[in-house]
Amino acid sequence: EFDVFQYQVQAADADRFAELFRRTQGHPTADQIAKYYLQGAGRGVAIFTPGRIESAERMATRVGELNADYRHAIDTCLPLTATLSQELRAVYLAYHGLLPQYPLPQIYLVFGAGNSGGTAAPDAQVLGLEVACRSGIGADEYRSYMRMMFAHETAHSWQPQVDDSGASDLLLITALREGTPDFLAGLVTGTNPSQERDDFARPQERALWAQFQRDRHVVIAAGSSDFSRESAAGQAYYRWFANYGNAPAGWPHEVGYWVGMQIAADYVARSQDKVQAIRDLLELKDPQAILSASGYQERMETP
């Protein structure tokens, strides 16, 4: 029998960092971060360190650069952890009703290096508090954001853990890897994953699709030869993804999520077996077949 009350947000490591931050008047050294935060930390920090925190030295530098964000997250949002468990349970009740065969991961709040709102492993999702609650974000906005992240990152935990970096059609694959969790998050929360992206993209959807297709072909032609941000393939890819704080002028960050979400929504809408369609999107065995079956490309390119 499903017991939703077994799930609660785990914030022990976030609390440990907050204590260190306060004890050092907001300026912990790399040695202090290593000794009192990274060493002896739990699973959340272990998942968040590769590719995000990276090292105590990097984190110390980022704490100095983004000090106000860390302070705001500690003072304003960390005390709300108990109420977040209620948000989590609402999401998990919805997911269990939709996809009861999928396991639900544990949730960990941590402090990272100011460069990631979250990531997922098969049995866990980890959320970076200094990004989720950066300066200027209020309590209500934070709770809404975290509920969406619970839903988005849980869907990531159900995707196969594969390395797509050498895939030829990387732009389409990434769009569906990120757009599917956004589609599911919108489904179980009843809210738009990013109103900012939607307001930007919807009025110019066809033009964005045309640009996406041009960039997609550039990425395919390059293979995995050069993905530096200065290369043609890198510029084509990073126009859509991995551009938090560095999006094209006038664009919200990571508009590729929005593109993938539209393909996912059309694919499910045209499928007779909606649950199997969701499984197809999560497994992503044939991205091109999903794009074709969705009818999205045809809809965008038909006058």
Steps between C-alpha positions, in 0.01 A plus 500: 500500500631843402596714801566858390595601856830312475631777274649817642760748388847419640692815594767382745789600272342837423474558874866406544607753239278769652662445839847533341394812309375669815801392707738653243296822456411390148856442375606137550838408359558208265656303786198563720257400224697181442519410869159607628278460192635267230664248732243285673217632285205289391384362168367831371838673515668190354270520197537878469879517518604365156431762236341746744681568826816339352730599788519688828714765330243562230216515751688746724552727200133484406387567856707817486361604161136420578506570871163676505331201334636257760403730785149552362448125450612428856295775661183488287453154349683241706255556792215401264626143460221346710231653278677369188425144605130581453571624146700185431221272615248677277726438198562139598130427544442624145793301358394182678155533350641555151799261503469267799766260371777762521700538826502839669842636599617654823542879494813676627556873549865605479710806436706486182720732295226731378476332160221241523144490624493123513593159369378144540628146550280189470409509868548866588449856391727773630412870498742790536357746749707807410366482142142411594488786752734764361470861615161658434298177504224500759354213698197439274707508180752265658235244600348511152841457338591209725173321430579526129855378559374202700288402200767571236791328673290198596433443131876523436554223757291270278706559186780257411837620628680525166768725355354680200806713433604300193153475349460652155157659549596651835275806476182296452605247766568772757173674418308180573713409805410837656164569336345174620560579870358849443194350328444258789563772759231714341267202493526411868519855640250665267731797446733612221860389568628837373259780423795711388597249231139457392442875468815529290461192281131463421455818292798403278476120515544437127804727474656333805440157350669609177802619701498177701506297178789704360696455820411133514656442159816688602534277807437182297761603242761562771448165672697512825804672351484843664249627752692795640272798543688685226454230234206495259362184662549642847321822413214299348466278807546760773245728338242257642659328800747539787489880474376605843624858538634493144194467274481680163409867532128536564446127557412324826749231596468150349217554253575149370305364798191674363551355152535148639192547716289586194619186318428287807153649543410438135637146515283411800196676354521293178558168680212266581685359803604811692691315774701304243572826320644642822715188538623549142599857579684403817686210337573703182615204292427676168482880523443545127205257505347694788540829314340348188213340691434819696408689183668807648746556214223464244281742694778759521599470135154486339380844383 
